[in-house]
Amino acid sequence: MENITFHNPNLLYFLLLLVPMLAWYVWKQSSMQASLRLSSIQGFAQMPQTYKYYLRHLPVVLRSVAFALLVTALARPQSTDNWSNTSTEGIEIVMAIDISGSMLAEDFKPNRLEAAKEDAIRFISGRPNDKIGLVVFSGESFTQCPLTTDHAVLINLIKDVQQGMIEDGTAIGLGLANAVSRMKESTSKSRVVILMTDGVNNQGEIPPLTAAEIAKTLGIRVYTIGVGSMGKAPYPVTDMFGRKRYQQMDVEIDEEVLTQIAHLTDGKYFRAENNERLEQVYEEIDKLEKSKIEVKEYSKKNEEYFVLVFLGVVLLMGEVLLRQTILRNVP
């Protein structure tokens, strides 16, 4: 019974009706008087009892048990002893985010870097089964967070990311290579890098396509995202008096290289021109990889009321049959 649950457990309270039913039956039996009175029954004392005497209470027993069975059936007992486990390997994802000075451009609100961080956090929060890591790069690259399932720690580390943490520049190849190296020892069947940048590779010892070739060799898929509006974008600068002002700078994204990286590794290139589009890009990537991270444990519930209904009906039919045949009362 420890593995049985009821879909409608409140209906079991109807079993309490058995108490007044049986009490009424006992009172009725004790109040019944014989229609033929004898001065003495001494002459009948030695007569043997027939089987009808022993069966006289059987109808009410059958009726009570049938009532209990049918009420229990209405409560819909369900067994939960059959557990199914579907365990597909979760995806390993490393997010490589450009933190160069151009990421402070305010064609995104409040700027490209903060928008990227917000959408990355939203993306991570929707994938509780995955191991996710974070690599940041500009003129250099380093691992901000290794692959982990502790997403609370990862999100806090993302919030701590700031422009200026490392030497300025755009080393796309180095950032990608660092992200790939985080997964080179992994045995996971599905490994993904999400590479986000707003510029052209201008630093680092590793060319972007060389890093992509390494990713391809290791079976790592790379989704690339070019961040920045078309044409020019407002970039904040501080003048000699400490006042903040804006200057328009050209948006230069090496879309050809980013497209080649994605194509080479079986990934996809996305262009995000504003906050809304960047959010949509993460949603698209989430859908593309969703089918591979389903890890569920669920119980298969079986309905158990059929047998109770069958037995209840059989007992009721048995009671009716006894009352109309063997235990029939003659007026």
Secondary structure as the mmCIF struct_conf table of DSSP 4:
data_model
#
loop_
_struct_conf.conf_type_id
_struct_conf.id
_struct_conf.beg_label_comp_id
_struct_conf.beg_label_asym_id
_struct_conf.beg_label_seq_id
_struct_conf.end_label_comp_id
_struct_conf.end_label_asym_id
_struct_conf.end_label_seq_id
TURN_TY1_P TURN_TY1_P1 GLU A 2 ASN A 3
STRN STRN1 ILE A 4 PHE A 6
BEND BEND1 HIS A 7 ASN A 8
HELX_RH_3T_P HELX_RH_3T_P1 PRO A 9 LEU A 17
HELX_RH_AL_P HELX_RH_AL_P1 LEU A 18 SER A 31
BEND BEND2 SER A 35 LEU A 36
BEND BEND3 SER A 39 SER A 39
HELX_RH_3T_P HELX_RH_3T_P2 GLN A 42 PHE A 44
TURN_TY1_P TURN_TY1_P2 ALA A 45 GLN A 46
BEND BEND4 MET A 47 MET A 47
HELX_LH_PP_P HELX_LH_PP_P1 PRO A 48 THR A 50
HELX_RH_AL_P HELX_RH_AL_P2 TYR A 51 TYR A 54
TURN_TY1_P TURN_TY1_P3 LEU A 55 HIS A 57
HELX_RH_AL_P HELX_RH_AL_P3 LEU A 58 LEU A 74
TURN_TY1_P TURN_TY1_P4 ALA A 75 ALA A 75
STRN STRN2 PRO A 77 SER A 87
HELX_LH_PP_P HELX_LH_PP_P2 THR A 88 ILE A 91
STRN STRN3 GLU A 92 ASP A 98
BEND BEND5 SER A 100 SER A 100
HELX_RH_3T_P HELX_RH_3T_P3 GLY A 101 LEU A 104
TURN_TY1_P TURN_TY1_P5 GLU A 106 ASP A 107
BEND BEND6 PHE A 108 PRO A 110
HELX_RH_AL_P HELX_RH_AL_P4 ARG A 112 SER A 125
TURN_TY1_P TURN_TY1_P6 GLY A 126 GLY A 126
TURN_TY1_P TURN_TY1_P7 PRO A 128 ASN A 129
BEND BEND7 ASP A 130 ASP A 130
STRN STRN4 LYS A 131 PHE A 137
BEND BEND8 SER A 138 GLU A 140
STRN STRN5 SER A 141 THR A 148
BEND BEND9 THR A 149 THR A 149
HELX_RH_AL_P HELX_RH_AL_P5 HIS A 151 LYS A 159
TURN_TY1_P TURN_TY1_P8 ASP A 160 ASP A 160
TURN_TY1_P TURN_TY1_P9 GLN A 163 GLY A 164
BEND BEND10 MET A 165 ILE A 166
BEND BEND11 GLY A 169 GLY A 169
HELX_RH_AL_P HELX_RH_AL_P6 ILE A 172 SER A 181
TURN_TY1_P TURN_TY1_P10 ARG A 182 GLU A 185
BEND BEND12 LYS A 189 LYS A 189
STRN STRN6 ARG A 191 THR A 197
BEND BEND13 ASP A 198 GLY A 199
BEND BEND14 GLN A 203 GLN A 203
BEND BEND15 GLU A 205 ILE A 206
HELX_RH_AL_P HELX_RH_AL_P7 PRO A 208 THR A 217
TURN_TY1_P TURN_TY1_P11 LEU A 218 GLY A 219
STRN STRN7 ILE A 220 VAL A 227
BEND BEND16 MET A 230 GLY A 231
STRN STRN8 LYS A 232 THR A 238
TURN_TY1_P TURN_TY1_P12 MET A 240 PHE A 241
BEND BEND17 GLY A 242 GLY A 242
STRN STRN9 LYS A 244 ASP A 250
HELX_RH_AL_P HELX_RH_AL_P8 GLU A 255 LEU A 264
TURN_TY1_P TURN_TY1_P13 THR A 265 ASP A 266
STRN STRN10 LYS A 268 ALA A 272
BEND BEND18 ASN A 274 ASN A 274
HELX_RH_AL_P HELX_RH_AL_P9 ASN A 275 LYS A 290
TURN_TY1_P TURN_TY1_P14 SER A 291 LYS A 292
STRN STRN11 VAL A 295 GLU A 303
HELX_RH_AL_P HELX_RH_AL_P10 TYR A 305 GLN A 324
TURN_TY1_P TURN_TY1_P15 THR A 325 LEU A 327
HELX_LH_PP_P HELX_LH_PP_P3 ARG A 328 VAL A 330
#
